[in-house]
């Protein structure tokens, strides 16, 4: 099956056009994106939004992808009534990832001073937020002792061109890995992945033992190995 977000978006747009809205006008990433989704929610409308005119960036913003159970059920190839049972069946049968030589994720590679996070949409969600946040990135770290991988969602506050803050929940796996690296006097490498297929996101949200690899859970949900490629700057 297609593992990428773009293919999934096209499937929704072609199969259920009422579930997909393209916004061409300029929209301010400071509060206006969140306000738009809140107003749609108040009207009981939850379409995927493709925002092409986000102020201050050349990037398109896609949001609300996971806003309906029926959309997640569609990603699983079932209906709402069968989604939980199908999710359980697949999640209990993990499929290890498959390393490949190259992938679209590395079509454009920028390193060092070329990296500029301020080119990304600087989205402020709420008035009490301390700054713009990246909220939908899959964060992947490796246990320094065992090599086990962990994936989860962790809010990232953009603090500069090459710096973010990250929230590591006390006693969760990323936090444990970081503490191990800290005791060794080492940095903890991290990979952040933006633009996730819904089944990637569901697998990333999996809560299990430290030796349960979320990338394998994602493979179980996909019913085939998740294709992965070596990082350019970290292992």
N, C-alpha and C positions, 0 to 999 in steps of 0.2 A: 504494500500500500504506500501511497505518498506520505512521506514523513515530515514534510515542510509546511510552514504556515501559509505560504503564498498559494499552494495548491488547495489547501483547505478553504481559504478565503474565496477562491474562484469557485469551488464546489458549492459553497453557500450562496454566492452571488448569482450563479447560473441556475441553481435549483430552487432557491427561495429568495427572489429579488426583493421581496418586502422585508426581508431580514437584514438587508444591507443598504446602508446610506453613505453616499459620498458627499462630503462637504467641501466645496471649492473656495468659499469666501475666507478671508483672513480671520483667524481665531487666535486669541491670546492664550498662551500656555499657562499664564498666571491666573488660576481660578476658573477661566472660562470653559476649559475642557471638562473639568469636574462638574461645573454648573450645568453644562449641556446634558451630560449623562444623568444628573440628578433630576432635571426637568423631564427628561424622557421616562425615567423610572416612575416619577409621580404620575405620569400619564399611562403607566403600565406598558410602555414601549421599551424594548431592549434590543434594538438592532445593533449589529456590528457597525462601527463608525470608522470611516476612512477619511481622515482630515488632511487635506492636501495643502492648505494655506496657513500652516502654523507659523505664527510670527517668530522671527529670529532664528529660523533654521531652514535648511534645504530638505530635511527629512519629512516624510509623511508619517503621521501618527495613526496607528490602528488601535482602537480600544473597544471595550464591551464584548470582546470575543467570547468570554466565558459567562455572560450575563444570563443565560437561559439553560435550564436543565435539558430542554429538547435539543439544544445545540451540542451539548456534551454527549447526549445519547446518540446523536447523528455521527459524531466523531467515532463512537464505539460501534457504529453500524447497527443500532437497535433503536427502540423507542423509549420513552420515559419510564414506562412500566417495567421494562426489562433491563434498564440501565444498571441498577445496583447489582443484580445477579450477574450480569455480564462483566461488570467491573471486578467483582469478587473472583469470578472464574479466571479471568485473564491475569489479575494481580497475583493470584496464588500460583501462577505458572510462569516465573520469570524466565527471560531469554537473555543471555549475556550479550553485551554489545559486540560489534564487529569493527575492528580497526581497518580503515581504508587509507589509500595513499594520498588522496586529496579530496576537497569538497568545496562547495560554494562559499562556505564560511571563510575560506582563505583566498577568495578571488581578489580581495583588496586587503593588503597588509600594511599597517602603519605602526611604527615603533618609535620609542624615544620621544624626542621633542616634536615629532610629527603628530603625536596623539593630542587631541583637543576635545575633551568631554563637553566643552562649552558649545560645540557645534551641534550637540544633541538637543532635542526639545527640552527646554528648561521648565518642566512642569511643576507648578505649585498646586497642590490639591486643596489645602485648607489654610485659613488665615493664621492658624497657630503653628503651622509648619515653619521650621527654622530656615528653610531654603528649598530649592528644587530637589526632587527625589526621583530616582529610578526605582520603580516598585515592582516591575515584572521580570527581573533578571534571574535566571537560574544560576545559583552560586555553587560551584563545585570545588571541593577541597579533598585532600588526601590525608589519612591518618599517618603521621610521621613514623609511627612504630610498626603498624601492620600493613600499610599500603591500601587499606580499604578506602573507597571513594564515598563521599556523601554529597548529595545534591539537595538544595532547599531554596526557598525564597527568603531573601534578606533585604530589607530596605537600604538603599544607598543614597546618602545625601551628597550631591555634587558640591565639592568645596574648591575646585579649581580645575585647570586644564587636564591635570593628571592625578587628581586626588579626590577620593570620596571617603565619607565615613560609612561604616557598616554596623548594623545592629546584630550582635551575636547573642542570642538568647541563652541565659544562664543554664548550664548543664546540658545543652543540646550538643549535637555532634560537632558542628563547626567550632563551637566554643571549646569543647574538649580538645579538638585537634590543635586549636590555637594555643591553648595552655601548654600542651606538650611541646610545641615548637618554641614557645617562649622559655620554657625551662631549659631547652637545649641552646638557647641563644640564637635561634634561627628564625628567619621569616617563614610564614606559611603561604605558599603559592596558592592562588585562587584563580579560577576561570569564571567569567560571567557571560551568560548566553542570553541574548535578547531575540525576541521573535519566535515564540514557541508554538508548535502544533499543540492543540488542546490535550492530546494524550501525553505529550511530554510534560505539560503542566500538571496533569493528574498524577503522573508518576513521581514528579518532583515533590508533590505534597504528601507522598507516602511517609508514614511514621512507623518505623520498625527498629529492630536491633541494629547495633553499629555495623555488623557484618552483612547487613542486607543492602545491596547496592541498588540505589534508585535507578541507575541506568539500565539495569537488568529488569527492574519492575516496568520501566517504560517499554522495554522490548517485549515483555509479556502483554502489555496493553496493545502494542502494535501487532502482536503475533508474529514478529520477525525481529531480527537483531537491529538495534539502533546503530546506525552507522556513525562512527566517531573517527576523528583525525587527530594526530599529534598536534599539541600546541606549538606555536612558533617560538615562544619565549619562555614557556614553562613546560614541565613534563606532563 
